Amino acid sequence: MKTINEVEITEEHLKNEKYNYQPILTKKLDSISSDFDQEIINQIVLWKVNRYAEIDNETLSLLNSINKEDTFLNQSLTKQVLAKLLSTKGIQLAMASTILRFKNPKIYQIIDQRVYNLSSINI
């Protein structure tokens, strides 16, 4: 294995146009000309760990139709929102439940896959 001091970076490396990692977010981050703020840092971190999930406007609109002050679960709306979230690349049940929890903590809780798996074991 080579160390950083043993790697020679050539012009060819810098012109690699086959680079296609997180293309939508890469383009967005490459176009930033302002000072960095916490939102930009968060997006860079998500880019690095390959956890950026871009939610379309239809899904965002549906999600935002959930009222943070509601105290009763609207099952129909919840099913619609969950279906849209789960069809989004990078979002699975644990993340979808986390998004819902922060949308309305009075009616949604986080479903943690590790807890679910442990609770399904008969001890």
C-alpha positions in Angstrom: 0.0 0.0 0.0 1.3 3.4 -0.9 1.4 6.4 1.4 0.2 9.8 0.4 3.9 10.8 -0.2 4.3 8.0 -2.7 1.3 8.9 -4.9 2.1 11.0 -7.9 -0.9 13.0 -9.1 -0.7 13.7 -12.8 -2.8 16.0 -15.1 -4.6 12.9 -16.3 -5.9 12.3 -12.7 -7.2 15.9 -12.5 -9.0 15.6 -15.9 -10.8 12.4 -15.1 -14.2 13.1 -16.5 -15.5 9.6 -15.7 -16.0 10.8 -12.1 -19.6 10.2 -11.2 -20.1 10.2 -7.5 -23.3 11.7 -6.1 -23.6 13.7 -9.4 -26.5 16.0 -8.3 -25.0 16.9 -5.0 -21.5 17.1 -6.4 -22.7 19.7 -9.0 -24.5 21.6 -6.2 -21.5 21.7 -4.0 -19.1 22.5 -6.8 -21.2 25.6 -7.6 -21.0 27.1 -4.1 -19.3 30.5 -4.1 -20.5 31.7 -0.7 -19.0 31.3 2.7 -19.7 27.9 4.2 -22.4 27.6 6.8 -23.6 24.6 8.8 -26.0 23.5 6.0 -23.2 23.4 3.5 -21.0 21.4 5.9 -23.9 19.0 6.5 -24.3 18.5 2.8 -20.5 17.8 2.4 -20.7 15.3 5.2 -23.7 13.6 3.6 -21.8 13.6 0.2 -18.8 12.0 1.8 -20.6 9.2 3.6 -22.9 8.7 0.5 -26.0 9.4 2.6 -27.5 12.3 0.7 -31.2 11.6 -0.1 -32.8 14.1 -2.5 -36.5 14.2 -1.9 -38.7 15.4 -4.8 -41.1 18.3 -4.5 -44.2 16.1 -4.5 -42.9 14.1 -1.6 -41.9 17.3 0.3 -45.3 18.8 -0.3 -47.0 15.6 1.0 -44.7 15.5 4.0 -45.4 19.2 4.8 -49.1 18.5 4.8 -48.6 16.8 8.2 -49.3 19.3 10.9 -46.8 19.4 13.7 -49.5 20.2 16.2 -51.8 17.2 15.3 -52.3 14.7 18.1 -54.1 12.0 16.2 -52.5 9.8 13.5 -54.0 10.3 10.0 -53.3 6.7 8.7 -54.1 7.5 5.1 -51.8 10.4 4.9 -49.1 8.6 6.8 -49.3 5.6 4.4 -49.0 8.0 1.4 -46.0 9.9 3.0 -44.3 6.6 3.9 -44.7 5.2 0.4 -43.2 8.3 -1.1 -40.3 8.5 1.4 -39.5 4.8 1.0 -39.4 5.1 -2.8 -36.7 7.8 -2.4 -33.2 6.5 -3.0 -31.3 6.5 0.3 -34.3 6.4 2.5 -35.4 3.2 4.3 -37.8 2.7 7.1 -35.5 3.8 9.9 -34.8 7.1 8.1 -38.4 7.6 7.1 -39.6 7.1 10.7 -36.9 9.6 11.8 -38.1 12.2 9.3 -41.7 11.7 10.5 -40.7 11.9 14.2 -39.2 15.4 13.6 -42.2 16.4 11.6 -44.5 15.5 14.5 -43.1 13.9 17.6 -46.5 13.7 19.2 -47.7 11.0 16.8 -44.6 9.5 15.2 -41.7 7.7 16.8 -38.4 6.5 15.4 -38.3 2.8 14.3 -34.8 1.6 14.9 -34.0 -1.5 13.0 -31.6 -2.7 15.7 -34.2 -2.4 18.4 -36.8 -4.1 16.2 -34.5 -7.0 15.5 -33.7 -7.4 19.2 -37.3 -7.2 20.3 -38.4 -9.9 17.9 -36.1 -12.4 19.7 -38.0 -14.5 22.3 -35.9 -14.6 25.5 
